[in-house]
Amino acid sequence: MRDLDHLEAQSVYILREAFRTVPRLGLLWSIGKDSNVMIWLAKKAFLGRIPFPVVHLDTGKEFPETYAFRDRYTVEWDLDLIADACPPIEAVDPTLPPASRLAARKTLGVRQAIDRYAFQGVVAGIRRDEQSTRAKERVFSPRGEAGRWDFKDQPAEFWDHFNIAVPPGTHLRIHPLLHWTEVDIWRYTQREEIPVVPLYFARDGKRYRSLGEEGITSPIDSEATTIEDIIAELEATRTAERAGRAMDHESEDAFERLRTEGYL
Amino acid sequence: MNPRDPARQPPLPIVIVGHVDHGKSTLVGRLLHETGSLPDGRVEQIRADSRKRGMPFEWSFVMDALQVERDQGITVDTTQIWFSTAKRRYVIIDAPGHKEFLKNMVTGAAAAEAAVLVIDAQQGISEQTRRHAFLLHLLGISRVAIAVNKLDLVDYGEERFAAVEAGIRHYLDGLGIAPTAVIPVSARHGENIATAGGRTPWYAGPTVIEALDAFPDRAAPADQPLRFPVQDLYKFDERRLIVGRIAGGRLKVGDTLRFLPGGGEARIASIESWNRDTPQISAAAGQSVALTLDDEIFVERGHVAVHPDRPATATHAVTARLFWLAADTLTAGSRLSLRIGTADYEVAVEAIHRVIDSQDLGQAEADRIERNGVADVVLRSRAKMVVDAFAESPASGRGVLVRGHRIVGGCIIQGPAEVTTKENRNLTAVAHAVGGEERTRAYGHAAGVLWLTGLSGSGKSTLAMALERQLFDRGYGVYVLDGDNMRGGLCRDLGFSDGDRAENIRRVAETARLFVDAGFVVISAFISPSREDRNRAREIIGPGFNEVYVKAGLDVCEGRDPKGLYAKARAGEIASFTGISAPYEEPLVPDLTVDTADLSIHQSLARLTHYVENRFGRETALGATG
């Protein structure tokens, strides 16, 4: 079995397991390359149409290209889109560093969506290789009250058997892309011809490797104008994928604090 | 190797295990460094972090990313990291070694196909070394290399190495594991990781990387017998799709599948997919597929499709080697769920044959299994379990133990259990002193169930009550199960959600089965709108089940509306009312259809009575049994 087929089959299995065992699901769509792949996999899992809502946590601060992409593919992909505005910055823990505060609006956005739509499961496109705290994740990750992640006491998860308990006041995070790498995502995007926001491709010697909000995401130096170029660039690079995401670097534990509080 | 190569294979998952202080994380940090897999700046960053804490530089900080780990000096959970050698790609799982984190270790190690066991040359083989090696055996991982680490602390002494090597080989031999290599290593100084640094001239074997590259490729489960655990059934459009991932073997369009434990057979009509240019005609182990069948036989999640010539075993009891991860003790008689593939079986620990000591591999009789303990047990299920012996088909020969939806243990299936031991006898069903045939003779009729299904207002209750009277007057032992006597008592805790409705029907079916055992003719009168639920009732009750479709169109039923329910449902006062806001699935091949829109009550009743006389009456019953 080829490696992309292997990854696809595993993700499809996870998505179908979530749909079967978790009553109310929402799939988080950041409009980035990873969650586009996740939507594609969900369309494969459910033979064309995703049978649960797709949620965009809208901070109002995405790039214009991102919004244009969202609006176009919501229609083309026949998505049941929820795009509520995230709570304002004033609602965020003021002790966090500035960029992390902006990011934490999405944490509040997830909680808001869970309260509003009574989701018991939130499907998110995080990957183990992105960031070292994400490497600790489970495929089915139980979240306590207010969405907190207790990484010190996670249940056992093996042989593709997942924990599906959702006590009142809690929810599950489901991570169908946990086992993928950044290069896998691009190779699959290329093979399947999945559309992406054009900001990933170089313009005037710069491109975005990871897409966040305007203002807290910086582009990298790059000449990559095709997916082929991007894959070649990633093979050569030794820089971390999220180097352009400001909140990861504000202090040693800023990102871990974000994640413990329920950030993606 | 090239990521642009479309034929690239998945990475080989390996796990690094061993005692908490024996240097696993250091070894992993070193492996990443030696294979050029660390991002630029990571080593400098760790150097700076270490200095800030007043600690010497630690390779293990590469892996120990979380702050709490750095503070406590322990890895909290598994992490996965990718690296490549000239030969192939690996995904490396660093499983934590501290005793209280065993469940995390299982989580990591279970995904591995091969392992490196790290032993401190100075400390030697510890309790945890043995425990971890034992766990590899439990998880079925037999490809193992040994890194005898910290050789710098014993001055690269050959004698010390030889002593550790002899000890671990002896222990592994008791588990049936032959290590592929035992390597003298200093992870801190990079000795024998990628290259021999010249400090161990007395050693001629492979380096750690050479030993990894020498592991054979992944096993190919595609060559095993077909095992296709049904994950779910979809009906998004006119197609009924049976979805799941093939655990072993291969299948193709036109194959006859047998669905265990029921045994129903049908052929694969198509393999459906989205966004493919050419239709898929075959699939193999590892692939997630969606099948359609040429016949609408009863299939549900947990069934396992096999080829009829290579079936799995369907059994009520298995012997298994079990490992227990929960804090409390597991005793004989404990009840749990056993999850194999996509099936959940309610099981009881029928017997604990022996508890196995991971230290000396000694076996002892015991009546309880403590946390992190291992034992050979018998697990008994009321429903038939579909299993294989692990040795023959790993994916269908292992399972997890679940309590309150949490995974609390795992087990490797050794095979079906024989019901011969003394402790088993108490728990197996006691044979009744009076047999079914005797009852038939004494009562003058056979037993069975008339399962009336149809919309609200179709006439089920009216017919059921009239039929009960008529049959009773003719000398039948007969009883009606309906909403009044079931919902008011046995099913008092159930509502009207899909799940509760399904459970209600299950309880009705189980109750009906008891009446059948007692020799009665049972008339059940429930809407029972779900085909799947009725099929489950058929499975519970067995051959005595007779599906009777009490048929009347929605307009007719709504016109009758004897309880005013349709009016309320139309007004939105009743959620999910069958026919209005919830579907009714007509029986596909009912044993009898009574069309109450066309027939009068009298005519309908005559038809039912005639059916009962033919099916259960004295002549048929005694003719059949005599």
Interface residues (C-beta under 8 A of the other chain):
Chain A: M1 R2 D3 L4 D5 H6 L7 E8 A9 Q10 V12 Y13 R16 E17 F19 R20 K43 K44 A45 F46 L47 G48 R49 P51 R128 D129 S132 T133 A135 K136 R138 F151 K152 Q154 P155 A156 E157 F158 W159 H161 N163 I164 A165 H179 T181 V183 R187 R191 E192 E228 I231 E235 R238 T239 A240 E252 D253 E256
Chain B: P3 R4 P6 A7 R8 Q9 P10 P11 L38 P39 D40 G41 D49 A65 L66 Q67 V68 V76 D77 T78 T79 Q80 I81 W82 V91 K103 N104 V106 T107 A110 A111 Q231 D232 Y234 F236 L241 V243 G244 R245 E272 S273 W274 N275 A284 G286 Q287 S288 A290 R301 L325 R339 R398 G399 V400 V402 G404 H405 R406 I407 V408 G410
